[in-house]
Amino acid sequence: MAGEAKITVNGRSYAWPQAPLVVVCVDGSEPDYMDAAVAAGAMPWLAGARARGIDRIADCVVPSFTNPNNLSIVTGVPPAVHGIAGNYFYDREADAEVMMNDPAMLRCGTILAAFAKAGAGVTVVTAKDKLRRLLGHELQGICFSAEKADQATLDDNGVEDVLGMVGLPLPSVYSADLSEFIFAAGVALMKRLRPDITYLSTTDYVQHKHAPGTEDANAFYAMMDGYWAQLDALGCTVALTADHGMNAKHDEAGRPRVIYLQELLDDWLGPARARVILPITDPYVVHHGALGSFATIYLPEDVDADDLSGRLGAVSGIHYAAPGAAACARFELPEDRMGDIIAISDQHVTLGTSQDRHDLSGLDVPLRSHGGVTEQKVPLIVNRAPASLDAARSLRNFDIFDVALNHTRIGDGDG
């Protein structure tokens, strides 16, 4: 199929890779992380890639959480099309709060699966298994998580003996090692199989704990820089973006700044009349305590969403509150998977349900989190010179495959 007609996925066309393409989603990568690490001399490869290639800032999907953005990146479309609007949602029909990690919830195909079907070699390595199932939807190729790399099989994941191939022990899910394992696996697979397309998606464990420019953050970014340099040396097009940014969400004393919406609404409307859903919720809450900056609210029929959203919008620390339909139109979200109101907090504030439902005992450093519009800016970097890419074009993180495949050229000192 190489060199033939473009592959069309969800109304967008993509050229066949001119060289092996590696798309990296650096979880939680506020642009300041890379800027600070480059300034400190910790990322020499990235400094060079920026100078010779594409170096832009893009907008991620709101809510600025992992699942909606990774699925937008690999489908090339917003959640209104692919259907994954959070890590967690309230299923009205089932009257149940459930994780949004079942591939059956995905409403369109992925770029990865489409290229694999056309004959491309495709490899996916992600941090956690919750995301691996979605990224691997209908994919004929290699797809596994670092979290469960020891359990990968040929039948289920397209590869076996991952630990032996990578040469690293199984990493803890709460560690920087989880992300390093992903890159080590990506390099090993590139050397062994040279896939046409590779997608690598990390964890934001480090970013939740360490601000840009700190010693630990710079060391983490230096680690990634070394692996990207190896992929570049192997002749790969390396395209970098993020699923969301990250901000401090605490006061000067280091205490989390939280608006507990369920408590607020219980006080206004009566106990348990409204239901607050936090789409950041997942099984991995040690580093954020399920506190993010985006919430959706389900109301009884006798409560007017317009009036209540106006009242919420006047609360100190609330950046945005609007009825579900208007908010879904603005942020390109699936209305049937959102509530009657969407609320977004300010840059340094999070939204919770009630204090007794958030276990913050795992927070060993002041809270850093994401979810709102203030975490929407992310890097979009490709180690290739631009070709036919309009400098004035506003980019989204889910344009990364389009930019890397359709708007770059190979040569002129690349590699």
C-alpha distance (Angstrom), angle and dihedral (degrees) to the residues before:
residue distance angle dihedral
M1 . . .
A2 3.83 . .
G3 3.80 112.2 .
E4 3.80 92.7 14.3
A5 3.81 130.7 103.1
K6 3.76 119.9 -32.7
I7 3.78 122.0 -96.3
T8 3.81 112.7 -112.4
V9 3.80 117.6 -150.6
N10 3.81 125.0 173.1
G11 3.79 92.1 -16.4
R12 3.82 95.6 -49.0
S13 3.81 126.2 103.6
Y14 3.80 125.0 -140.4
A15 3.80 128.9 -167.3
W16 3.78 119.9 -128.2
P17 3.83 110.4 -96.3
Q18 3.82 113.8 -90.6
A19 3.81 87.4 -157.1
P20 3.80 132.0 7.0
L21 3.81 106.2 -63.3
V22 3.80 120.5 -143.2
V23 3.82 114.0 -171.6
V24 3.80 113.3 -167.9
C25 3.79 125.1 -163.8
V26 3.81 106.9 -163.1
D27 3.78 102.9 -158.5
G28 3.80 113.7 -128.8
S29 3.79 94.9 -0.3
E30 3.79 105.6 162.5
P31 3.86 104.9 -167.0
D32 3.81 89.9 -116.1
Y33 3.81 90.0 69.7
M34 3.79 93.5 65.0
D35 3.80 93.3 38.3
A36 3.80 91.9 53.5
A37 3.79 94.6 44.4
V38 3.81 92.6 48.6
A39 3.81 90.4 48.2
A40 3.81 89.5 51.7
G41 3.80 91.4 52.1
A42 3.81 91.8 -113.8
M43 3.82 96.1 121.8
P44 3.82 110.2 45.6
W45 3.79 94.1 157.1
L46 3.81 92.7 52.2
A47 3.79 91.4 48.2
G48 3.79 89.3 56.5
A49 3.81 94.4 42.5
R50 3.80 90.8 53.1
A51 3.80 91.3 50.4
R52 3.79 95.8 50.7
G53 3.80 100.8 30.2
I54 3.80 142.8 33.8
D55 3.80 117.6 -46.1
R56 3.79 114.0 177.1
I57 3.80 142.1 144.2
A58 3.81 116.1 -124.1
D59 3.79 136.7 -175.5
C60 3.77 121.0 -112.3
V61 3.78 126.7 -148.3
V62 3.82 119.7 -82.1
P63 2.99 121.2 -102.8
S64 3.79 82.7 57.1
F65 3.80 94.5 -144.1
T66 3.79 134.3 127.0
N67 3.80 105.4 -103.0
P68 3.83 100.2 44.8
N69 3.79 92.1 48.3
N70 3.79 99.1 43.3
L71 3.79 89.5 50.1
S72 3.80 91.1 47.3
I73 3.81 89.9 51.3
V74 3.82 94.3 51.4
T75 3.82 94.9 42.1
G76 3.82 98.4 38.9
V77 3.81 91.9 -133.5
P78 3.83 138.4 88.9
P79 3.82 125.7 -98.5
A80 3.81 91.6 -95.3
V81 3.82 84.9 72.5
H82 3.81 104.7 33.0
G83 3.80 95.6 36.7
I84 3.81 101.6 -137.1
A85 3.80 103.9 122.7
G86 3.79 101.4 162.1
N87 3.77 146.0 -18.6
Y88 3.81 90.8 -89.9
F89 3.81 137.3 20.5
Y90 3.79 145.7 168.1
D91 3.79 113.4 -102.4
R92 3.81 103.0 -148.4
E93 3.80 94.5 -166.2
A94 3.80 93.7 51.3
D95 3.83 93.0 35.7
A96 3.79 88.3 -134.3
E97 3.79 139.0 120.5
V98 3.81 107.2 -128.5
M99 3.78 143.0 171.4
M100 3.80 113.6 -100.2
N101 3.81 94.6 -137.8
D102 3.80 102.4 103.9
P103 3.83 110.6 112.0
A104 3.83 87.3 -139.9
M105 3.82 86.7 72.6
L106 3.81 91.4 62.1
R107 3.81 109.7 101.4
C108 3.79 100.5 -163.5
G109 3.79 141.4 27.0
T110 3.78 127.7 -92.9
I111 3.78 132.4 -116.3
L112 3.79 87.2 -123.7
A113 3.80 94.7 56.7
A114 3.82 92.6 43.9
F115 3.81 93.5 54.0
A116 3.80 91.4 45.4
K117 3.81 90.3 51.5
A118 3.82 88.6 52.2
G119 3.81 90.0 54.8
A120 3.78 104.5 -91.3
G121 3.77 121.8 140.0
V122 3.81 105.4 -117.8
T123 3.79 128.6 -171.9
V124 3.82 127.6 -175.0
V125 3.80 125.0 -173.1
T126 3.78 119.0 175.2
A127 3.78 134.9 172.1
K128 3.79 103.4 -119.7
D129 3.76 132.2 33.9
K130 3.83 92.8 -130.8
L131 3.81 88.5 72.3
R132 3.79 97.6 35.3
R133 3.81 91.8 70.3
L134 3.81 91.9 55.2
L135 3.80 96.0 43.2
G136 3.79 90.2 49.2
H137 3.81 94.6 54.1
E138 3.83 107.7 143.5
L139 3.81 89.9 -19.1
Q140 3.80 118.9 151.5
G141 3.77 99.4 -159.2
I142 3.78 143.3 58.3
C143 3.81 116.3 -38.2
F144 3.79 126.4 159.8
S145 3.79 141.9 138.5
A146 3.78 127.4 -119.2
E147 3.81 87.1 -134.4
K148 3.81 91.8 64.6
A149 3.79 100.9 22.7
D150 3.80 90.3 130.1
Q151 3.81 89.7 61.6
A152 3.83 97.9 50.9
T153 3.80 115.6 127.2
L154 3.78 134.8 -176.4
D155 3.81 91.3 -116.8
D156 3.81 96.9 48.8
N157 3.81 103.7 27.6
G158 3.79 107.1 17.7
V159 3.81 92.4 -117.1
E160 3.80 139.2 63.3
D161 3.81 138.2 -161.5
V162 3.79 90.8 32.2
L163 3.80 93.2 164.7
G164 3.79 90.4 55.0
M165 3.79 92.2 47.3
V166 3.81 94.3 48.5
G167 3.79 96.8 39.3
L168 3.80 94.5 -141.0
P169 3.81 130.7 107.1
L170 3.79 120.9 -108.0
P171 3.82 104.7 -79.9
S172 3.79 127.8 -132.0
V173 3.80 112.8 -103.6
Y174 3.81 87.7 -129.7
S175 3.78 99.0 57.8
A176 3.79 145.6 80.2
D177 3.80 85.7 -116.2
L178 3.81 89.4 74.1
S179 3.80 90.2 66.3
E180 3.80 94.4 41.8
F181 3.81 89.3 54.4
I182 3.82 88.8 57.1
F183 3.80 93.1 55.6
A184 3.79 93.9 42.7
A185 3.82 88.0 52.6
G186 3.80 91.6 47.5
V187 3.81 91.9 53.0
A188 3.81 92.4 45.1
L189 3.80 92.0 50.7
M190 3.80 92.0 46.1
K191 3.80 90.5 53.9
R192 3.80 92.8 45.2
L193 3.81 103.6 38.6
R194 3.81 108.2 7.3
P195 3.83 94.5 -144.1
D196 3.80 118.4 -156.3
I197 3.82 92.8 -129.5
T198 3.79 129.4 23.8
Y199 3.81 125.9 -177.8
L200 3.80 118.1 -164.1
S201 3.81 120.8 -175.9
T202 3.81 122.2 -177.0
T203 3.81 137.4 -162.8
D204 3.81 124.7 -104.9
Y205 3.80 94.7 -137.4
V206 3.83 91.4 122.1
Q207 3.81 95.5 44.8
H208 3.81 91.9 51.5
K209 3.81 88.7 57.1
H210 3.79 106.9 31.6
A211 3.80 131.1 48.7
P212 3.82 123.1 -136.5
G213 3.78 113.9 -76.8
T214 3.79 96.3 22.7
E215 3.80 118.9 129.6
D216 3.81 93.9 -109.2
A217 3.81 93.3 46.6
N218 3.80 93.0 49.0
A219 3.81 91.0 48.0
F220 3.80 90.3 52.3
Y221 3.80 92.6 49.9
A222 3.81 90.9 45.6
M223 3.80 88.1 55.6
M224 3.80 91.5 53.3
D225 3.80 91.5 45.4
G226 3.79 90.3 58.2
Y227 3.80 93.1 54.1
W228 3.81 92.6 45.3
A229 3.80 88.3 53.2
Q230 3.81 88.9 54.0
L231 3.81 91.7 51.1
D232 3.80 90.5 48.0
A233 3.81 90.3 50.7
L234 3.81 88.2 53.5
G235 3.81 88.4 59.6
C236 3.79 98.2 -101.9
T237 3.76 128.8 150.2
V238 3.81 101.3 -126.7
A239 3.81 114.9 -156.8
L240 3.80 118.7 -174.8
T241 3.78 131.5 -165.0
A242 3.81 138.9 137.2
D243 3.77 138.1 -124.8
H244 3.82 92.9 -132.7
G245 3.78 144.6 -25.8
M246 3.80 128.0 -109.1
N247 3.81 136.9 -128.7
A248 3.78 139.2 -174.3
K249 3.81 109.0 -98.8
H250 3.79 101.4 -172.0
D251 3.78 141.7 87.2
E252 3.81 127.9 -109.5
A253 3.79 90.5 -84.8
G254 3.82 91.2 54.5
R255 3.80 95.5 -107.7
P256 3.83 117.1 140.9
R257 3.80 113.9 -101.9
V258 3.80 104.6 -136.1
I259 3.79 137.2 167.5
Y260 3.80 105.6 -156.2
L261 3.78 99.9 -148.1
Q262 3.79 98.2 -175.4
E263 3.79 90.8 55.6
L264 3.80 90.5 46.8
L265 3.80 93.8 49.6
D266 3.80 93.0 43.9
D267 3.78 87.2 55.8
W268 3.81 92.9 48.2
L269 3.82 100.8 39.2
G270 3.78 106.3 18.5
P271 3.82 130.7 -91.9
A272 3.83 116.9 -40.8
R273 3.80 95.4 -12.8
A274 3.79 91.0 122.7
R275 3.80 125.2 43.8
V276 3.82 120.0 -143.8
I277 3.82 117.8 -156.2
L278 3.80 122.2 -167.7
P279 3.83 109.1 -158.2
I280 3.83 91.3 -160.9
T281 3.81 88.4 72.1
D282 3.80 115.1 118.3
P283 3.82 136.8 136.8
Y284 3.82 91.9 -87.5
V285 3.81 103.0 73.3
V286 3.81 102.4 137.1
H287 3.81 94.2 101.2
H288 3.82 98.7 41.7
G289 3.80 108.9 17.4
A290 3.85 89.6 -133.9
L291 3.81 88.9 -69.2
G292 3.80 115.3 138.3
S293 3.79 137.6 144.8
F294 3.82 100.2 -103.3
A295 3.80 129.7 73.0
T296 3.77 136.9 166.0
I297 3.81 122.8 -151.5
Y298 3.79 130.4 -152.1
L299 3.81 116.6 -153.6
P300 3.81 137.5 -163.1
E301 3.79 114.4 -107.9
D302 3.80 94.8 -104.7
V303 3.83 94.1 60.6
D304 3.80 117.7 87.8
A305 3.82 111.1 -133.0
D306 3.81 93.5 -155.8
D307 3.78 93.5 54.7
L308 3.79 94.7 43.3
S309 3.79 94.6 46.4
G310 3.80 88.7 52.4
R311 3.77 89.7 52.1
L312 3.79 91.7 48.2
G313 3.78 91.6 48.4
A314 3.80 89.2 60.6
V315 3.81 92.8 57.5
S316 3.80 113.3 107.5
G317 3.80 109.4 -106.7
I318 3.82 95.6 27.5
H319 3.80 111.4 117.2
Y320 3.82 98.1 -178.5
A321 3.78 137.7 5.1
A322 3.80 125.3 170.9
P323 3.80 141.7 148.2
G324 3.78 113.2 -78.9
A325 3.80 97.8 -108.7
A326 3.80 94.3 52.5
A327 3.80 93.1 43.9
C328 3.81 92.8 47.7
A329 3.79 90.4 51.4
R330 3.81 91.2 50.1
F331 3.81 96.2 46.4
E332 3.84 98.2 32.5
L333 3.80 95.5 -117.6
P334 3.83 130.9 153.7
E335 3.80 104.4 -99.8
D336 3.81 94.2 -153.2
R337 3.81 90.5 61.3
M338 3.78 96.5 47.8
G339 3.79 130.4 72.2
D340 3.80 133.6 -115.9
I341 3.81 92.2 -85.5
I342 3.79 133.0 28.4
A343 3.80 118.2 -154.6
I344 3.81 127.8 -169.8
S345 3.79 124.7 -172.5
D346 3.79 132.0 -140.2
Q347 3.80 123.9 -86.9
H348 3.80 96.6 -87.8
V349 3.83 99.2 31.8
T350 3.80 132.7 83.6
L351 3.79 133.4 -157.1
G352 3.80 123.3 -127.6
T353 3.78 137.3 172.9
S354 3.82 106.2 -130.3
Q355 3.78 128.3 -28.8
D356 3.79 94.0 -113.3
R357 3.82 91.5 58.5
H358 3.82 96.3 57.6
D359 3.78 119.7 76.5
L360 3.80 105.4 -158.0
S361 3.79 95.2 169.8
G362 3.81 90.7 106.9
L363 3.80 93.2 60.0
D364 3.80 102.0 103.6
V365 3.82 91.9 165.1
P366 3.84 131.2 36.5
L367 3.79 112.7 -70.4
R368 3.80 120.7 -88.5
S369 3.80 117.8 178.2
H370 3.80 147.4 144.2
G371 3.79 145.3 -151.1
G372 3.79 105.4 121.9
V373 3.78 138.5 85.1
T374 3.80 90.9 -89.1
E375 3.82 88.8 69.0
Q376 3.80 93.3 49.0
K377 3.82 99.8 100.6
V378 3.82 113.8 91.5
P379 3.81 136.2 162.5
L380 3.79 123.1 -97.9
I381 3.81 109.7 -168.5
V382 3.81 132.0 163.4
N383 3.80 125.8 -177.3
R384 3.80 91.7 -135.9
A385 3.78 131.5 83.8
P386 3.81 114.7 -101.2
A387 3.80 120.4 -104.0
S388 3.81 119.8 -169.9
L389 3.81 91.6 -15.2
D390 3.79 109.8 142.7
A391 3.81 108.1 -130.1
A392 3.81 89.3 -148.2
R393 3.81 94.2 52.8
S394 3.81 114.4 117.6
L395 3.78 108.1 -130.2
R396 3.79 133.5 -152.3
N397 3.78 123.3 -158.3
F398 3.81 87.5 -113.2
D399 3.82 89.1 63.8
I400 3.81 89.7 71.0
F401 3.83 96.0 100.9
D402 3.80 90.8 45.9
V403 3.81 92.7 49.9
A404 3.81 94.7 44.5
L405 3.82 96.5 44.7
N406 3.81 103.1 31.6
H407 3.78 106.5 27.8
T408 3.80 108.5 41.2
R409 3.77 136.2 76.8
I410 3.78 130.2 -148.0
G411 3.79 119.4 -132.6
D412 3.80 133.4 37.1
G413 3.79 93.0 107.4
D414 3.80 98.7 -38.6
G415 3.76 121.1 153.6
